[in-house]
Amino acid sequence: MPAAPVDDAVLTGPDLRELLDGTGGAVLRRCTADEPDLHGADLSGATLEQCRFPGADLRGATMEAVTVRGGSLAGATLLDADLTDAVFSAVDLSRIRLTGALLTETRFDGCRMIGADLSGLRGLAVSYSLDGSTLGLANLQDVLWRGVTLRGVDLSEADLRGADLRGATLLDCVLRDVDLAHTRLAGADLRGADLGGLTEDAPRTLRGAIVSEAQAADVCRALGLVVG
C-alpha cells in the first residue's frame, strides 16, 4: 500500500530513496531536496509535483506512467540536474524546469511537456530524444538542435527564438504558431511538419529551410500571391 502523501517537506537524498523505494505510488508535493542522489532510481508511478530537486543525480533513472495519475513531475524544478541515460515514458512533465540540465542519451517517449523549460541545456552534442512528446508553449530559446531528427513532436506555440535547427529533420511534427525569431533554419527539412497558418512573415522566419511544394504555395498565398 502506498505511503501517505508528503507535502512541503525538506528532504535529503536518503529520505527520497526511502519514500520512493518499492511504493510504486509515492506522492510528494512541493518538497525540496538539494542535489539528491537518485542514480538508477525507478520512479515509475510516483507523483512528484512542484518539487524542487536542483542538482539532482538522475543518471539511469526510469519513470513510467503506470496509472491514470501516477508518473508525474509536473511543475518540478530540476535545475542543473544530471539526467544522463534516464528514460521517461508517458510521464507528465508539464511546466518542468530543466534549465542547465545534462540530457546525454536521455529519452522522453510520449511525454506531456507543455510549458517545459529546456533553455540553457548542458552538453556539446544533442543526444536526447523527444519522440512523440508534446512541447506546446515550451521555452526552447537558444536550444541546439543542429542536425537532429525529431519525430512526432508537437511544438505548438513553443518559443524557439535563437534556436539552432540547421540541418535538422522534423517528421510529423507540429510547428503551429511557433516563435521562430532569429531561429537558424538553414537546411532544416520541414517537409514533414505541420507549419499551421502561415503569415506574410513566413519568407523571413523560414529562410533557408527546405519545404514542400504545397508548403511553398502556402507561403505564396500568405503573401497575397495567386498560385496557378
C-alpha positions as CSV (number, residue, x, y, z in Angstrom):
1,M,0.0,0.0,0.0
2,P,1.5,3.4,-1.0
3,A,2.6,5.7,1.9
4,A,0.6,8.8,2.8
5,P,1.3,11.9,0.6
6,V,4.2,14.1,1.7
7,D,3.7,17.8,1.3
8,D,6.1,20.8,1.7
9,A,8.9,18.8,3.3
10,V,12.6,19.4,3.1
11,L,14.3,16.1,2.3
12,T,17.7,14.6,1.9
13,G,18.7,12.1,-0.8
14,P,18.3,9.1,1.5
15,D,14.9,10.5,2.6
16,L,13.8,10.5,-1.0
17,R,15.1,7.0,-1.6
18,E,13.2,5.6,1.3
19,L,10.0,7.4,0.3
20,L,10.2,6.1,-3.3
21,D,11.6,2.7,-2.8
22,G,9.2,0.0,-3.7
23,T,6.0,2.0,-3.1
24,G,5.2,2.4,-6.8
25,G,2.8,5.2,-6.0
26,A,4.5,7.7,-3.7
27,V,3.0,11.2,-3.7
28,L,5.2,14.2,-3.0
29,R,4.1,17.8,-3.5
30,R,6.2,20.9,-3.2
31,C,9.0,19.0,-1.5
32,T,12.7,20.2,-1.7
33,A,16.0,18.3,-1.7
34,D,19.3,19.8,-2.7
35,E,21.4,17.6,-5.1
36,P,19.7,14.3,-4.1
37,D,21.3,11.1,-5.3
38,L,18.6,9.3,-7.3
39,H,21.1,7.5,-9.6
40,G,19.3,4.5,-11.2
41,A,16.1,5.1,-9.2
42,D,12.8,3.7,-10.5
43,L,10.3,6.5,-10.2
44,S,7.5,4.7,-12.1
45,G,4.1,5.5,-10.8
46,A,5.3,8.2,-8.4
47,T,3.9,11.7,-8.3
48,L,6.5,14.4,-7.6
49,E,4.6,17.6,-8.4
50,Q,6.1,21.1,-7.9
51,C,9.1,19.5,-6.2
52,R,12.5,21.3,-6.3
53,F,15.5,19.0,-6.8
54,P,18.3,21.3,-8.0
55,G,21.5,19.4,-9.0
56,A,19.7,16.0,-8.7
57,D,21.7,12.9,-9.9
58,L,19.2,11.1,-12.0
59,R,21.6,9.2,-14.2
60,G,20.0,6.0,-15.4
61,A,16.7,6.8,-13.6
62,T,13.5,5.5,-15.1
63,M,10.0,6.8,-14.8
64,E,6.9,5.4,-16.4
65,A,3.2,6.3,-16.0
66,V,1.6,3.2,-14.7
67,T,-1.8,4.6,-13.5
68,V,-4.1,7.4,-14.7
69,R,-2.3,9.9,-12.4
70,G,0.9,8.2,-11.3
71,G,4.0,9.2,-13.2
72,S,4.2,12.9,-12.8
73,L,6.9,15.5,-12.4
74,A,4.6,18.3,-13.3
75,G,5.9,21.7,-12.2
76,A,9.1,20.2,-10.9
77,T,12.4,22.1,-10.8
78,L,15.5,20.1,-11.9
79,L,18.0,22.9,-12.5
80,D,21.4,21.7,-13.3
81,A,20.4,18.1,-12.8
82,D,22.2,15.1,-14.5
83,L,19.7,13.0,-16.5
84,T,22.3,11.0,-18.4
85,D,20.7,7.7,-19.7
86,A,17.4,8.5,-17.9
87,V,14.2,7.3,-19.5
88,F,10.8,8.9,-19.1
89,S,7.8,7.2,-20.8
90,A,4.3,8.8,-21.0
91,V,5.2,10.9,-18.0
92,D,3.5,14.2,-17.2
93,L,6.4,16.8,-17.3
94,S,4.2,19.8,-17.8
95,R,6.0,23.1,-16.7
96,I,9.1,21.2,-15.6
97,R,12.2,23.3,-15.4
98,L,15.3,21.7,-16.8
99,T,17.4,24.8,-17.2
100,G,21.1,23.8,-17.2
101,A,20.4,20.1,-17.1
102,L,22.6,17.5,-18.7
103,L,20.5,15.3,-21.1
104,T,23.1,12.9,-22.5
105,E,21.3,9.9,-24.1
106,T,18.1,10.9,-22.2
107,R,14.8,9.6,-23.6
108,F,11.4,11.3,-23.4
109,D,9.0,9.0,-25.0
110,G,5.4,10.2,-25.5
111,C,5.7,12.6,-22.6
112,R,3.5,15.6,-21.8
113,M,5.9,18.6,-21.6
114,I,3.6,21.5,-22.1
115,G,5.2,24.7,-20.8
116,A,8.5,22.9,-20.1
117,D,11.7,25.0,-19.8
118,L,14.6,23.4,-21.7
119,S,16.7,26.5,-22.1
120,G,20.4,26.5,-21.3
121,L,20.9,22.8,-21.5
122,R,24.5,21.5,-20.9
123,G,26.5,19.3,-23.3
124,L,28.1,19.9,-26.7
125,A,26.1,17.4,-28.7
126,V,22.4,16.7,-28.8
127,S,21.9,13.1,-27.8
128,Y,18.5,13.1,-26.2
129,S,15.2,12.2,-27.9
130,L,11.7,13.7,-27.6
131,D,9.8,11.3,-29.9
132,G,6.0,11.6,-29.6
133,S,6.2,14.2,-26.9
134,T,4.1,17.4,-26.6
135,L,6.1,20.6,-26.0
136,G,3.4,23.2,-26.6
137,L,4.2,26.5,-25.1
138,A,7.7,25.2,-24.1
139,N,10.6,27.5,-23.6
140,L,13.2,26.3,-26.1
141,Q,15.1,29.5,-26.5
142,D,18.6,29.0,-28.0
143,V,18.2,25.2,-27.9
144,L,20.9,23.4,-30.1
145,W,19.1,21.0,-32.4
146,R,21.5,21.2,-35.3
147,G,21.3,18.0,-37.4
148,V,18.8,16.2,-35.1
149,T,15.8,14.3,-36.2
150,L,12.5,15.0,-34.3
151,R,9.6,12.5,-34.7
152,G,6.0,13.3,-33.8
153,V,6.8,16.2,-31.6
154,D,4.1,18.9,-31.0
155,L,5.8,22.3,-30.7
156,S,2.6,24.4,-31.0
157,E,3.2,27.9,-29.7
158,A,6.7,27.0,-28.4
159,D,9.4,29.7,-28.0
160,L,12.2,28.7,-30.4
161,R,13.8,32.2,-30.6
162,G,17.5,31.9,-31.3
163,A,17.4,28.1,-31.6
164,D,19.8,26.3,-34.0
165,L,17.9,23.8,-36.2
166,R,20.4,23.9,-39.1
167,G,20.2,20.6,-40.9
168,A,17.5,19.2,-38.6
169,T,14.7,17.0,-39.9
170,L,11.2,17.3,-38.4
171,L,9.0,14.3,-39.2
172,D,5.3,14.5,-38.3
173,C,6.0,17.5,-36.1
174,V,3.6,20.4,-35.4
175,L,5.0,23.9,-35.7
176,R,1.8,25.9,-35.4
177,D,2.3,29.4,-34.1
178,V,5.9,28.8,-33.1
179,D,8.1,31.8,-32.4
180,L,10.9,31.5,-34.8
181,A,12.5,34.9,-34.4
182,H,16.2,34.6,-35.1
183,T,16.0,30.8,-35.4
184,R,18.6,29.3,-37.7
185,L,16.9,27.0,-40.2
186,A,19.4,26.7,-43.0
187,G,19.0,23.2,-44.4
188,A,16.3,22.2,-41.9
189,D,13.9,19.8,-43.6
190,L,10.3,20.9,-42.7
191,R,8.6,19.0,-45.4
192,G,7.1,16.5,-42.9
193,A,6.0,19.2,-40.5
194,D,2.7,21.0,-40.0
195,L,3.5,24.7,-40.3
196,G,0.0,25.8,-39.5
197,G,-1.5,29.0,-40.9
198,L,1.5,30.9,-42.4
199,T,1.7,34.7,-42.3
200,E,3.4,37.2,-44.5
201,D,6.5,36.9,-42.2
202,A,7.0,33.2,-43.4
203,P,9.6,34.0,-46.0
204,R,11.8,35.7,-43.3
205,T,11.2,33.2,-40.5
206,L,11.6,30.1,-42.7
207,R,14.6,31.4,-44.6
208,G,16.9,28.6,-45.6
209,A,14.6,25.8,-44.7
210,I,13.5,23.0,-47.0
211,V,9.8,23.0,-47.6
212,S,7.4,21.0,-49.9
213,E,5.7,22.4,-52.9
214,A,2.4,22.6,-51.0
215,Q,4.1,24.5,-48.2
216,A,5.8,26.9,-50.7
217,A,2.3,27.5,-52.2
218,D,1.0,28.3,-48.7
219,V,3.9,30.8,-48.3
220,C,2.9,32.5,-51.6
221,R,-0.7,32.7,-50.5
222,A,0.3,34.3,-47.2
223,L,2.0,37.0,-49.3
224,G,-1.2,37.5,-51.3
225,L,0.1,35.9,-54.4
226,V,-2.1,33.8,-56.6
227,V,-0.7,30.3,-57.3
228,G,-1.7,29.0,-60.7
